[in-house]
Amino acid sequence: MASERLTERMEILLEKISKRYRRDWIFKSVDYHFKSGASYAILGPNGSGKSTFLRVLSSHLTPTKGKISFSKNNQIVEKDSVYQSLSIAAPYIELLEEFTVLEMVDFHRKFKNFYNDISTKEILETAYLTDNAKKEIRFFSSGMKQRLKLALAILSESDFLILDEPTTNLDRKGMDWYQSMITKHHHNRTLIIASNVEEDFDFCTHQLNILDYKKR
Protein backbone atom coordinates (compact mmCIF):
# COMPACT_ATOMS: atom_id res chain seq x y z
CA MET A 1 0.00 0.00 0.00
CA ALA A 2 2.81 2.40 0.82
CA SER A 3 4.50 1.82 -2.54
CA GLU A 4 1.26 2.70 -4.35
CA ARG A 5 0.94 5.98 -2.45
CA LEU A 6 4.51 6.93 -3.32
CA THR A 7 3.57 7.05 -7.03
CA GLU A 8 1.02 9.79 -6.30
CA ARG A 9 1.95 13.42 -6.81
CA MET A 10 0.40 15.89 -4.39
CA GLU A 11 1.08 19.60 -4.83
CA ILE A 12 0.03 22.82 -3.08
CA LEU A 13 -0.50 26.04 -5.00
CA LEU A 14 -0.66 29.40 -3.23
CA GLU A 15 -2.14 32.33 -5.14
CA LYS A 16 -1.55 35.68 -3.45
CA ILE A 17 -2.45 34.38 -0.01
CA SER A 18 -2.30 36.80 2.91
CA LYS A 19 -3.00 36.47 6.61
CA ARG A 20 -3.94 39.25 8.98
CA TYR A 21 -4.49 39.34 12.73
CA ARG A 22 -6.51 42.42 13.67
CA ARG A 23 -4.67 45.25 11.87
CA ASP A 24 -1.35 43.47 11.41
CA TRP A 25 -0.51 41.56 8.26
CA ILE A 26 1.54 38.45 9.09
CA PHE A 27 2.37 37.93 5.42
CA LYS A 28 0.98 39.31 2.18
CA SER A 29 0.53 38.12 -1.40
CA VAL A 30 2.42 34.83 -1.29
CA ASP A 31 2.55 33.18 -4.71
CA TYR A 32 4.22 29.81 -4.40
CA HIS A 33 4.07 26.28 -5.74
CA PHE A 34 5.04 23.39 -3.46
CA LYS A 35 5.87 20.55 -5.81
CA SER A 36 5.78 16.84 -5.18
CA GLY A 37 8.96 15.29 -3.80
CA ALA A 38 10.83 18.57 -3.18
CA SER A 39 12.10 19.93 0.14
CA TYR A 40 11.41 23.43 1.42
CA ALA A 41 12.73 25.52 4.32
CA ILE A 42 10.44 28.23 5.70
CA LEU A 43 12.68 30.92 7.18
CA GLY A 44 12.30 34.05 9.29
CA PRO A 45 13.15 35.25 12.79
CA ASN A 46 11.11 34.27 15.84
CA GLY A 47 7.68 35.90 15.69
CA SER A 48 7.86 36.54 11.95
CA GLY A 49 4.91 34.27 11.11
CA LYS A 50 6.47 30.95 10.14
CA SER A 51 4.07 28.93 12.30
CA THR A 52 1.06 30.90 11.07
CA PHE A 53 2.17 30.23 7.49
CA LEU A 54 2.38 26.48 8.18
CA ARG A 55 -1.05 26.51 9.79
CA VAL A 56 -2.52 28.11 6.68
CA LEU A 57 -0.60 25.71 4.47
CA SER A 58 -1.98 22.70 6.35
CA SER A 59 -5.56 24.08 6.43
CA HIS A 60 -5.54 24.64 10.19
CA LEU A 61 -6.18 28.31 9.37
CA THR A 62 -7.94 30.05 6.49
CA PRO A 63 -6.07 32.81 4.64
CA THR A 64 -7.50 36.32 4.95
CA LYS A 65 -7.03 36.84 1.24
CA GLY A 66 -5.97 34.72 -1.69
CA LYS A 67 -6.46 31.11 -2.66
CA ILE A 68 -4.80 27.87 -1.62
CA SER A 69 -5.44 24.74 -3.64
CA PHE A 70 -4.38 21.13 -3.25
CA SER A 71 -4.08 18.59 -6.04
CA LYS A 72 -3.05 14.98 -6.37
CA ASN A 73 -2.18 13.57 -9.78
CA ASN A 74 -3.67 16.77 -11.26
CA GLN A 75 -6.99 16.19 -9.49
CA ILE A 76 -8.28 18.72 -6.96
CA VAL A 77 -8.27 17.55 -3.33
CA GLU A 78 -11.01 19.06 -1.17
CA LYS A 79 -9.73 20.90 1.92
CA ASP A 80 -11.74 18.67 4.23
CA SER A 81 -9.69 15.70 2.97
CA VAL A 82 -6.26 17.34 2.97
CA TYR A 83 -5.38 16.07 6.47
CA GLN A 84 -5.25 12.53 5.09
CA SER A 85 -2.27 13.49 2.94
CA LEU A 86 -0.33 15.48 5.55
CA SER A 87 1.63 14.55 8.62
CA ILE A 88 2.65 17.33 10.98
CA ALA A 89 4.78 17.87 14.07
CA ALA A 90 4.40 21.34 15.53
CA PRO A 91 4.09 23.11 18.90
CA TYR A 92 0.36 23.62 18.32
CA ILE A 93 -0.23 19.91 17.65
CA GLU A 94 -0.64 18.54 21.15
CA LEU A 95 -0.14 15.03 22.43
CA LEU A 96 -2.84 13.48 24.62
CA GLU A 97 -0.92 13.65 27.85
CA GLU A 98 -3.23 11.40 29.85
CA PHE A 99 -2.40 8.58 27.41
CA THR A 100 0.52 6.21 27.73
CA VAL A 101 2.86 6.00 24.72
CA LEU A 102 1.25 2.72 23.71
CA GLU A 103 -2.19 4.31 23.80
CA MET A 104 -0.99 7.38 21.90
CA VAL A 105 0.51 5.35 19.07
CA ASP A 106 -2.57 3.13 18.79
CA PHE A 107 -4.83 6.20 18.84
CA HIS A 108 -2.76 7.85 16.08
CA ARG A 109 -3.00 4.66 14.01
CA LYS A 110 -6.80 4.97 13.92
CA PHE A 111 -6.50 8.14 11.84
CA LYS A 112 -3.35 7.61 9.80
CA ASN A 113 -1.45 4.58 8.56
CA PHE A 114 2.23 4.09 9.25
CA TYR A 115 4.72 3.26 6.50
CA ASN A 116 5.20 -0.42 5.74
CA ASP A 117 2.75 -1.32 8.53
CA ILE A 118 5.48 -0.62 11.08
CA SER A 119 4.51 -2.09 14.43
CA THR A 120 3.96 -0.15 17.63
CA LYS A 121 6.96 -1.97 19.11
CA GLU A 122 9.18 -0.76 16.26
CA ILE A 123 7.90 2.81 16.62
CA LEU A 124 8.77 2.84 20.32
CA GLU A 125 12.20 1.39 19.57
CA THR A 126 12.78 4.01 16.88
CA ALA A 127 11.89 6.84 19.28
CA TYR A 128 13.88 5.30 22.16
CA LEU A 129 10.74 5.09 24.27
CA THR A 130 10.46 1.33 24.82
CA ASP A 131 11.28 1.56 28.52
CA ASN A 132 8.50 4.13 28.95
CA ALA A 133 5.81 2.36 26.94
CA LYS A 134 3.30 2.28 29.80
CA LYS A 135 4.17 5.66 31.24
CA GLU A 136 1.69 8.53 30.85
CA ILE A 137 2.97 11.20 28.49
CA ARG A 138 2.35 13.95 31.04
CA PHE A 139 5.31 12.58 33.00
CA PHE A 140 7.67 12.78 30.02
CA SER A 141 10.48 15.29 29.64
CA SER A 142 10.11 17.87 26.87
CA GLY A 143 12.70 16.00 24.80
CA MET A 144 10.83 12.70 25.07
CA LYS A 145 7.60 14.40 24.00
CA GLN A 146 9.34 15.95 21.01
CA ARG A 147 10.80 12.61 19.91
CA LEU A 148 7.33 11.07 20.10
CA LYS A 149 5.79 13.91 18.08
CA LEU A 150 8.46 13.60 15.42
CA ALA A 151 8.26 9.80 15.27
CA LEU A 152 4.48 9.88 14.80
CA ALA A 153 4.77 12.45 12.00
CA ILE A 154 7.81 11.08 10.19
CA LEU A 155 6.69 7.44 10.29
CA SER A 156 3.15 8.24 9.14
CA GLU A 157 2.21 7.46 5.57
CA SER A 158 1.73 10.85 3.93
CA ASP A 159 2.48 12.85 0.80
CA PHE A 160 3.58 15.97 2.70
CA LEU A 161 5.66 16.05 5.88
CA ILE A 162 5.40 19.42 7.68
CA LEU A 163 7.68 20.13 10.65
CA ASP A 164 7.69 23.30 12.74
CA GLU A 165 10.87 23.87 14.80
CA PRO A 166 11.58 20.11 14.79
CA THR A 167 14.60 20.08 17.12
CA THR A 168 13.04 22.25 19.83
CA ASN A 169 13.78 20.62 23.22
CA LEU A 170 16.21 18.11 21.69
CA ASP A 171 19.80 17.79 22.87
CA ARG A 172 22.74 17.08 20.55
CA LYS A 173 21.96 13.36 20.50
CA GLY A 174 18.33 14.11 19.74
CA MET A 175 19.26 16.44 16.87
CA ASP A 176 21.42 13.71 15.35
CA TRP A 177 18.48 11.29 15.75
CA TYR A 178 16.19 13.76 13.93
CA GLN A 179 18.54 14.05 10.96
CA SER A 180 18.90 10.28 10.70
CA MET A 181 15.11 9.91 10.82
CA ILE A 182 14.66 12.34 7.93
CA THR A 183 17.36 10.62 5.90
CA LYS A 184 16.00 7.13 6.50
CA HIS A 185 12.27 7.88 6.28
CA HIS A 186 12.05 10.62 3.66
CA HIS A 187 10.11 8.24 1.35
CA ASN A 188 10.31 10.79 -1.51
CA ARG A 189 7.73 12.94 0.24
CA THR A 190 7.50 16.70 0.01
CA LEU A 191 9.21 18.15 3.08
CA ILE A 192 8.31 21.57 4.50
CA ILE A 193 10.35 22.63 7.53
CA ALA A 194 10.09 25.91 9.44
CA SER A 195 13.05 26.72 11.64
CA ASN A 196 15.87 29.10 12.48
CA VAL A 197 18.28 26.23 13.20
CA GLU A 198 20.24 25.50 10.05
CA GLU A 199 20.73 21.83 10.89
CA ASP A 200 16.95 21.41 10.84
CA PHE A 201 16.74 22.28 7.15
CA ASP A 202 20.26 22.24 5.64
CA PHE A 203 19.20 19.39 3.33
CA CYS A 204 16.30 21.41 1.85
CA THR A 205 16.73 22.50 -1.76
CA HIS A 206 14.27 25.44 -1.69
CA GLN A 207 13.83 28.33 0.74
CA LEU A 208 10.96 30.73 1.40
CA ASN A 209 11.61 33.65 3.76
CA ILE A 210 8.51 35.09 5.43
CA LEU A 211 10.19 38.51 5.62
CA ASP A 212 9.97 38.72 1.84
CA TYR A 213 6.18 38.83 2.15
CA LYS A 214 5.71 41.41 4.89
CA LYS A 215 5.19 44.60 2.85
CA ARG A 216 3.67 44.14 -0.57
BAFIRO-159029 format. One line per 5 residues: number of its first residue (from 1); their letters; for each residue x, y, z of C-alpha. Coordinates in steps of 0.25 Angstrom, whole numbers, plus 5000, padded with zeros to 4 digits. Layout:
BEGIN
NUM> a> X Y Z; ... $
//
This chain:
BEGIN
1> maser> 5000 5000 5000; 5011 5010 5003; 5018 5007 4990; 5005 5011 4983; 5004 5024 4990 $
6> lterm> 5018 5028 4987; 5014 5028 4972; 5004 5039 4975; 5008 5054 4973; 5002 5064 4982 $
11> eille> 5004 5078 4981; 5000 5091 4988; 4998 5104 4980; 4997 5118 4987; 4991 5129 4979 $
16> kiskr> 4994 5143 4986; 4990 5138 5000; 4991 5147 5012; 4988 5146 5026; 4984 5157 5036 $
21> yrrdw> 4982 5157 5051; 4974 5170 5055; 4981 5181 5047; 4995 5174 5046; 4998 5166 5033 $
26> ifksv> 5006 5154 5036; 5009 5152 5022; 5004 5157 5009; 5002 5152 4994; 5010 5139 4995 $
31> dyhfk> 5010 5133 4981; 5017 5119 4982; 5016 5105 4977; 5020 5094 4986; 5023 5082 4977 $
36> sgasy> 5023 5067 4979; 5036 5061 4985; 5043 5074 4987; 5048 5080 5001; 5046 5094 5006 $
41> ailgp> 5051 5102 5017; 5042 5113 5023; 5051 5124 5029; 5049 5136 5037; 5053 5141 5051 $
46> ngsgk> 5044 5137 5063; 5031 5144 5063; 5031 5146 5048; 5020 5137 5044; 5026 5124 5041 $
51> stflr> 5016 5116 5049; 5004 5124 5044; 5009 5121 5030; 5010 5106 5033; 4996 5106 5039 $
56> vlssh> 4990 5112 5027; 4998 5103 5018; 4992 5091 5025; 4978 5096 5026; 4978 5099 5041 $
61> ltptk> 4975 5113 5037; 4968 5120 5026; 4976 5131 5019; 4970 5145 5020; 4972 5147 5005 $
66> gkisf> 4976 5139 4993; 4974 5124 4989; 4981 5111 4994; 4978 5099 4985; 4982 5085 4987 $
71> sknnq> 4984 5074 4976; 4988 5060 4975; 4991 5054 4961; 4985 5067 4955; 4972 5065 4962 $
76> ivekd> 4967 5075 4972; 4967 5070 4987; 4956 5076 4995; 4961 5084 5008; 4953 5075 5017 $
81> svyqs> 4961 5063 5012; 4975 5069 5012; 4978 5064 5026; 4979 5050 5020; 4991 5054 5012 $
86> lsiaa> 4999 5062 5022; 5007 5058 5034; 5011 5069 5044; 5019 5071 5056; 5018 5085 5062 $
91> pyiel> 5016 5092 5076; 5001 5094 5073; 4999 5080 5071; 4997 5074 5085; 4999 5060 5090 $
96> leeft> 4989 5054 5098; 4996 5055 5111; 4987 5046 5119; 4990 5034 5110; 5002 5025 5111 $
101> vlemv> 5011 5024 5099; 5005 5011 5095; 4991 5017 5095; 4996 5030 5088; 5002 5021 5076 $
106> dfhrk> 4990 5013 5075; 4981 5025 5075; 4989 5031 5064; 4988 5019 5056; 4973 5020 5056 $
111> fknfy> 4974 5033 5047; 4987 5030 5039; 4994 5018 5034; 5009 5016 5037; 5019 5013 5026 $
116> ndist> 5021 4998 5023; 5011 4995 5034; 5022 4998 5044; 5018 4992 5058; 5016 4999 5071 $
121> keile> 5028 4992 5076; 5037 4997 5065; 5032 5011 5066; 5035 5011 5081; 5049 5006 5078 $
126> taylt> 5051 5016 5068; 5048 5027 5077; 5056 5021 5089; 5043 5020 5097; 5042 5005 5099 $
131> dnakk> 5045 5006 5114; 5034 5017 5116; 5023 5009 5108; 5013 5009 5119; 5017 5023 5125 $
136> eirff> 5007 5034 5123; 5012 5045 5114; 5009 5056 5124; 5021 5050 5132; 5031 5051 5120 $
141> ssgmk> 5042 5061 5119; 5040 5071 5107; 5051 5064 5099; 5043 5051 5100; 5030 5058 5096 $
146> qrlkl> 5037 5064 5084; 5043 5050 5080; 5029 5044 5080; 5023 5056 5072; 5034 5054 5062 $
151> alail> 5033 5039 5061; 5018 5040 5059; 5019 5050 5048; 5031 5044 5041; 5027 5030 5041 $
156> sesdf> 5013 5033 5037; 5009 5030 5022; 5007 5043 5016; 5010 5051 5003; 5014 5064 5011 $
161> lilde> 5023 5064 5024; 5022 5078 5031; 5031 5081 5043; 5031 5093 5051; 5043 5095 5059 $
166> pttnl> 5046 5080 5059; 5058 5080 5068; 5052 5089 5079; 5055 5082 5093; 5065 5072 5087 $
171> drkgm> 5079 5071 5091; 5091 5068 5082; 5088 5053 5082; 5073 5056 5079; 5077 5066 5067 $
176> dwyqs> 5086 5055 5061; 5074 5045 5063; 5065 5055 5056; 5074 5056 5044; 5076 5041 5043 $
181> mitkh> 5060 5040 5043; 5059 5049 5032; 5069 5042 5024; 5064 5029 5026; 5049 5032 5025 $
186> hhnrt> 5048 5042 5015; 5040 5033 5005; 5041 5043 4994; 5031 5052 5001; 5030 5067 5000 $
191> liias> 5037 5073 5012; 5033 5086 5018; 5041 5091 5030; 5040 5104 5038; 5052 5107 5047 $
196> nveed> 5063 5116 5050; 5073 5105 5053; 5081 5102 5040; 5083 5087 5044; 5068 5086 5043 $
201> fdfct> 5067 5089 5029; 5081 5089 5023; 5077 5078 5013; 5065 5086 5007; 5067 5090 4993 $
206> hqlni> 5057 5102 4993; 5055 5113 5003; 5044 5123 5006; 5046 5135 5015; 5034 5140 5022 $
211> ldykk> 5041 5154 5022; 5040 5155 5007; 5025 5155 5009; 5023 5166 5020; 5021 5178 5011 $
216> r> 5015 5177 4998 $
//
